[in-house]
Amino acid sequence: MTTLFWHDWAGYIGVVLVLLAFLLLQAHKLHGNGLTYQLMNILGALGVLMSLTFGGHNWSAFVMEAAWLLISIYGVMRSLRLRREGRTPPGQSMVP
C-alpha cells in the first residue's frame, strides 16, 4: 500500500484545481480574466509546486508550474489595475 504524504495531497488538489479551472473556462462558466479562474490557477500551481519541492523533484514540471504561477499572479495584478482605473478587462462586462 502506498502512503500519501501532505505534499502528495497538495499536488493532487493542485492538479484538480488547474484542470477544473480550464474545464470551466472551456465550458464558458468562468472568464479567463476573472478572479476565480486566476485564483484557481494560483492555488493549483502552488499545490503542484509544493508536491514537487517536498516530494520527488522534476525540474521541467517545476519550471512549468512556476511560470503558471507567475503568469496567474500577473493576470490578477493586471485585472486589479484595470478595475482601479475604471476599465474592464477584455472579455468581461461591467454587469456581474
DACORBEL-V138023 format. One record per pair of residues at least 12 apart in sequence whose C-alpha atoms are under 6 Angstrom apart, sorted by the first residue. I is the first residue (numbers start at 0). J is the second residue. D is the distance in Angstrom with one decimal. If there is no record, write none. Layout:
i=(I:I)
j=(J:J)
d=(D:D)
//
This chain:
i=(6:6:7:9:10:10:10:13:13:13:13:14:16:16:17:17:20:37:41:41:44:44)
j=(49:50:50:46:46:47:50:43:44:46:47:43:39:43:40:43:36:71:68:71:64:68)
d=(6.0:4.5:5.5:4.6:4.8:4.1:4.8:3.5:6.0:4.4:5.3:5.9:5.6:5.0:5.2:5.2:5.7:5.5:5.2:5.8:5.4:5.5)
//
